[in-house]
Amino acid sequence: MAISRCIAVAVALCALTAVVQSAEPYPPLVQPLTIEQVPGEPIYYTVGSPGIPEQKNQGHTSNAGFVVTADGVVVFDALGTPSLGWNLLEVIKKITTAPVRYNVVSHYHADHIYGLQAFKDHSASLVVAQQRATEYREDEETAGERAEQRLDQRRSALAPWVDNNTRVVPPDITFDKKMTLYLGGKRFVLVYAGPAHSASDSMMMVEPDGVLFAGDVVQNGRIPFMNADDVDTANWLRSLAEVETLAPKFIIPGHGRPSANAKDAIAFTRDYISFVRAAMAKAAEDWVEFDAAYDRTDWSKYKNIPAFDANNRGNAYRIFLEMEKAQFKADRPAQ
């Protein structure tokens, strides 16, 4: 009897050890990631919820993807929690035995980078970003979002997936205007498109496939966030024009649905920015106060678009200040 009891205890301990060893290193997701594939290409992506990061979407609001080659995998963005990043890494391992070589980051905002922690801790991947991404730290006053303040906010809003163990992973490699990676017979052309949505906006064109990972420069069917000091809507519009010249066959935006019709995806973001700029420029020209200007603007075209309630008023105010400043300079007599 004693021997049987010892055997039973030993089996139980082994089972418990197996469970501990197989447990995820981060709090598990309620719903696993859904992965889609670019038709006919070894390129995959996941589409985030169109809203803002919150409990019901597990903080999964941005898009991310990866390209499989015989010599390794290139990942673009890493999602908004370590748990999401871990799930993305696990999906990659199910599709290929090739190692993850690079994590290319579109820009350093929380919804795109907290998942880097999983790749840094569980792969040999190198993080690549535009050099202004290094500004994303607690003491940077002009950043689009303060790193430590945002992390504190997400620890509250996205617990348990963001917690005291969550950290910001800095880039290993940075570039200025352009950089090209070569891997497994493919070219990955990284292009600086900022400052636009952020200081470090970058895109990645995958050749010869003609697939563009556009980051938050393109947000298809979602009201973009523009209420930050380093947002430059004039340059954003110029960047969108550059995206059109690239003529991608398939575009994966930072938010919203990927599409084989890149022109329509680009047009949504361009038209929204142009609309807000025109409305607020008219208000500044007429010396109308912001509240009155906002109330008199017909927002019906956009009010039912995801993230309108969260982003639109702040966007309009940020652009109003920009246009008011420009109007003041135009009206000021020459010295």
C-alpha positions in Angstrom: 0.0 0.0 0.0 2.8 2.4 0.9 4.6 1.6 -2.3 1.4 2.2 -4.3 0.9 5.5 -2.5 4.5 6.6 -3.3 4.0 5.7 -6.9 0.8 7.7 -7.0 2.5 10.7 -5.5 5.4 10.4 -7.9 3.0 10.3 -10.9 1.2 13.3 -9.6 4.4 15.3 -9.1 5.5 14.4 -12.6 2.1 15.5 -14.0 2.3 18.8 -12.1 5.9 19.3 -13.4 4.8 18.7 -16.9 2.0 21.2 -16.6 4.3 23.8 -15.1 6.9 23.2 -17.9 4.3 23.4 -20.7 2.6 26.5 -19.2 2.7 29.7 -21.3 5.3 32.2 -20.0 2.7 35.0 -20.1 -0.9 35.2 -19.0 -3.0 33.2 -21.5 -5.3 34.8 -24.0 -9.0 34.2 -23.8 -9.2 34.0 -27.6 -6.2 32.9 -29.7 -5.0 34.9 -32.6 -6.6 34.4 -36.0 -4.0 34.3 -38.8 -4.7 34.9 -42.5 -2.5 34.5 -45.5 -1.8 36.8 -48.5 -3.1 34.8 -51.4 -0.4 32.8 -53.1 2.4 34.1 -50.9 4.2 32.8 -47.8 3.1 36.0 -46.0 0.8 35.9 -43.0 -1.0 38.5 -40.9 -3.4 39.0 -38.0 -5.9 41.8 -37.9 -6.6 43.6 -34.6 -9.9 44.9 -33.3 -10.8 48.3 -34.8 -11.4 49.9 -31.4 -9.0 51.0 -28.7 -7.1 48.6 -26.5 -9.3 47.2 -23.7 -10.3 44.0 -21.9 -12.8 42.8 -24.4 -10.2 42.8 -27.2 -7.3 41.7 -25.0 -5.3 44.7 -26.2 -5.3 43.3 -29.7 -6.0 46.4 -31.8 -3.1 46.6 -34.2 -2.1 44.4 -37.1 1.1 42.4 -37.4 2.5 39.9 -39.8 5.4 37.8 -40.9 7.1 36.5 -44.0 8.5 33.0 -44.2 11.6 32.2 -46.2 13.9 29.2 -46.4 16.5 31.0 -44.4 14.3 32.5 -41.7 11.3 34.6 -40.8 10.9 38.4 -40.8 8.2 39.7 -38.5 6.6 43.1 -38.9 5.3 44.6 -35.6 4.7 42.5 -32.5 1.2 43.5 -31.1 0.3 45.1 -27.8 1.0 42.6 -25.0 3.7 40.0 -24.3 0.9 37.4 -24.4 -0.1 38.4 -27.9 3.6 38.4 -29.0 4.0 34.9 -27.6 0.9 33.7 -29.5 2.3 35.2 -32.7 5.6 33.4 -32.1 3.8 30.1 -31.5 1.9 30.4 -34.7 5.1 31.0 -36.6 6.6 27.8 -35.1 3.5 25.9 -36.3 4.0 27.1 -39.9 7.8 26.8 -40.2 10.8 25.4 -38.5 12.9 28.4 -39.8 14.0 30.8 -37.0 12.8 34.3 -36.6 15.6 36.5 -37.8 14.2 40.0 -37.6 11.4 41.9 -35.9 10.8 45.1 -37.9 8.9 47.7 -36.0 6.6 50.2 -37.7 6.9 52.7 -34.9 7.2 52.7 -31.1 3.6 52.9 -29.8 2.5 50.5 -27.1 -0.1 48.7 -29.3 2.7 47.6 -31.6 5.7 46.9 -29.4 4.9 45.2 -26.0 4.8 41.8 -27.9 8.5 42.3 -28.6 9.2 41.0 -25.1 8.2 37.5 -26.2 10.4 37.5 -29.2 13.4 38.9 -27.3 13.0 36.3 -24.5 12.2 33.3 -26.6 14.1 33.7 -29.9 17.3 35.1 -31.3 15.5 37.8 -33.4 17.0 41.2 -33.9 14.7 44.2 -33.5 14.9 46.8 -36.3 13.4 50.2 -36.2 13.9 53.8 -37.5 16.4 55.6 -35.4 13.9 58.0 -33.8 12.3 55.0 -32.1 15.1 55.4 -29.5 13.3 58.5 -28.3 10.6 56.3 -26.8 11.6 56.5 -23.2 10.3 58.0 -20.0 12.3 61.2 -20.2 11.3 62.2 -23.7 9.0 65.1 -23.4 8.0 65.4 -27.0 7.2 61.7 -27.7 3.8 60.8 -29.1 3.3 58.9 -25.9 5.5 58.8 -22.8 6.8 55.3 -22.4 6.4 54.9 -18.6 3.0 56.7 -18.4 1.6 54.5 -21.2 2.9 51.4 -19.5 1.3 52.3 -16.3 -2.0 53.0 -18.1 -1.9 49.6 -19.9 -1.0 47.7 -16.7 -4.4 49.0 -15.4 -6.4 48.7 -18.6 -5.0 45.4 -19.9 -4.3 43.3 -16.7 -3.3 40.5 -16.5 -1.7 40.7 -20.0 0.3 43.8 -19.2 1.8 43.6 -15.7 4.8 44.6 -13.6 7.0 42.2 -15.7 6.1 43.9 -18.9 8.9 46.0 -20.4 9.8 48.1 -23.4 12.3 46.3 -25.7 14.6 48.8 -27.5 15.7 48.3 -31.1 19.0 46.3 -31.8 19.4 47.9 -35.2 18.3 51.4 -36.4 18.3 53.1 -39.7 17.8 56.6 -41.0 15.9 57.0 -44.3 16.1 53.5 -45.9 17.4 50.0 -45.2 17.2 46.7 -47.2 17.3 43.3 -45.6 18.1 40.2 -47.8 16.8 36.9 -46.6 15.9 33.6 -48.4 15.7 35.2 -51.8 13.5 38.1 -50.8 14.2 41.8 -50.4 12.7 43.6 -47.4 12.9 47.4 -48.2 12.4 49.5 -45.0 11.3 53.1 -45.7 11.1 55.9 -43.2 7.7 57.7 -43.7 7.7 60.0 -40.7 7.2 62.0 -38.9 3.5 61.3 -39.7 1.5 59.3 -37.2 4.6 59.2 -35.0 8.3 60.3 -35.1 9.5 56.9 -36.3 6.9 55.7 -38.9 8.3 53.0 -41.1 7.0 50.8 -43.8 8.3 47.5 -45.3 7.9 46.4 -48.9 8.4 42.7 -49.5 9.9 42.0 -53.0 9.4 40.4 -55.4 5.9 39.8 -53.8 4.8 43.4 -53.9 3.3 43.2 -50.4 3.6 46.4 -48.3 3.4 46.4 -44.5 2.4 50.1 -44.2 2.2 50.5 -40.4 0.0 53.3 -39.0 0.7 55.6 -42.0 -2.3 53.7 -43.5 -5.3 52.9 -41.3 -8.0 51.3 -43.4 -11.5 52.0 -42.1 -10.5 53.2 -38.7 -10.1 56.8 -37.4 -6.4 57.3 -36.8 -4.9 58.8 -33.7 -3.4 62.3 -34.5 -3.5 64.1 -31.1 0.3 64.0 -30.3 3.1 66.5 -30.5 5.1 64.5 -33.1 2.2 64.1 -35.5 2.8 65.9 -38.7 -0.3 65.7 -40.9 1.3 67.6 -43.8 4.1 65.1 -44.0 1.6 62.3 -43.4 -0.1 63.3 -46.6 3.2 63.4 -48.5 4.0 59.9 -47.2 0.7 58.6 -48.4 1.5 59.9 -51.8 4.8 58.0 -51.6 2.9 54.9 -50.7 0.9 55.2 -53.9 4.0 55.5 -56.0 5.2 52.1 -54.5 2.1 50.6 -56.2 1.8 47.6 -53.8 -0.1 44.6 -55.0 -1.3 44.0 -51.5 -1.3 46.3 -48.5 -1.3 45.5 -44.8 -2.2 48.6 -42.8 -1.3 49.2 -39.2 -5.0 49.1 -38.3 -8.0 48.0 -40.4 -8.5 45.4 -43.1 -5.6 44.4 -45.4 -6.5 44.7 -49.1 -5.5 43.9 -52.6 -6.9 47.3 -53.5 -4.2 49.5 -52.0 -5.5 52.7 -53.5 -8.7 52.5 -51.6 -7.0 51.8 -48.3 -4.6 54.7 -48.9 -7.5 57.0 -49.9 -9.4 56.4 -46.7 -6.6 57.7 -44.5 -5.7 60.5 -46.9 -9.3 61.7 -47.2 -9.9 61.8 -43.5 -6.7 63.8 -42.8 -7.6 66.2 -45.6 -11.1 66.6 -44.4 -10.1 67.5 -40.8 -7.3 69.8 -42.1 -9.7 71.7 -44.4 -12.4 72.1 -41.7 -10.0 73.3 -39.1 -8.2 75.6 -41.6 -11.5 77.3 -42.4 -12.2 77.8 -38.7 -8.8 79.3 -38.1 -9.2 81.6 -41.1 -12.6 82.8 -39.8 -11.3 83.2 -36.3 -13.9 80.7 -35.0 -13.2 79.1 -31.5 -12.6 75.4 -31.6 -15.8 74.2 -29.8 -17.9 76.2 -32.3 -15.8 75.0 -35.2 -16.1 71.4 -34.1 -19.9 71.6 -33.6 -20.5 73.2 -37.0 -18.4 70.6 -38.9 -20.5 67.8 -40.5 -18.8 64.6 -39.2 -21.6 62.3 -40.5 -19.2 60.7 -43.0 -17.0 59.5 -40.2 -19.0 59.3 -37.0 -19.8 55.6 -37.4 -16.3 54.6 -38.2 -14.4 52.6 -35.4 -12.4 54.8 -33.0 -14.3 58.0 -33.9 -15.4 58.6 -30.4 -12.0 57.9 -29.0 -9.9 59.9 -31.5 -11.8 62.4 -33.6 -12.3 65.4 -31.2 -8.7 65.2 -30.1 -7.5 64.9 -33.7 -9.6 68.0 -34.6 -8.2 70.0 -31.7 -4.6 69.1 -32.5 -5.1 70.1 -36.2 -7.0 73.3 -35.2 -4.0 74.4 -33.1 -1.7 73.6 -36.1 -3.9 75.6 -38.5 -4.3 78.5 -36.0 -0.6 78.8 -35.7 -0.1 78.8 -39.4 -2.9 81.4 -39.8 -1.2 83.6 -37.1 2.1 83.5 -39.0 0.2 84.4 -42.3 -1.5 87.3 -40.7 1.5 88.6 -38.9 3.1 91.7 -40.7 6.6 91.3 -42.0 9.3 92.7 -39.7 
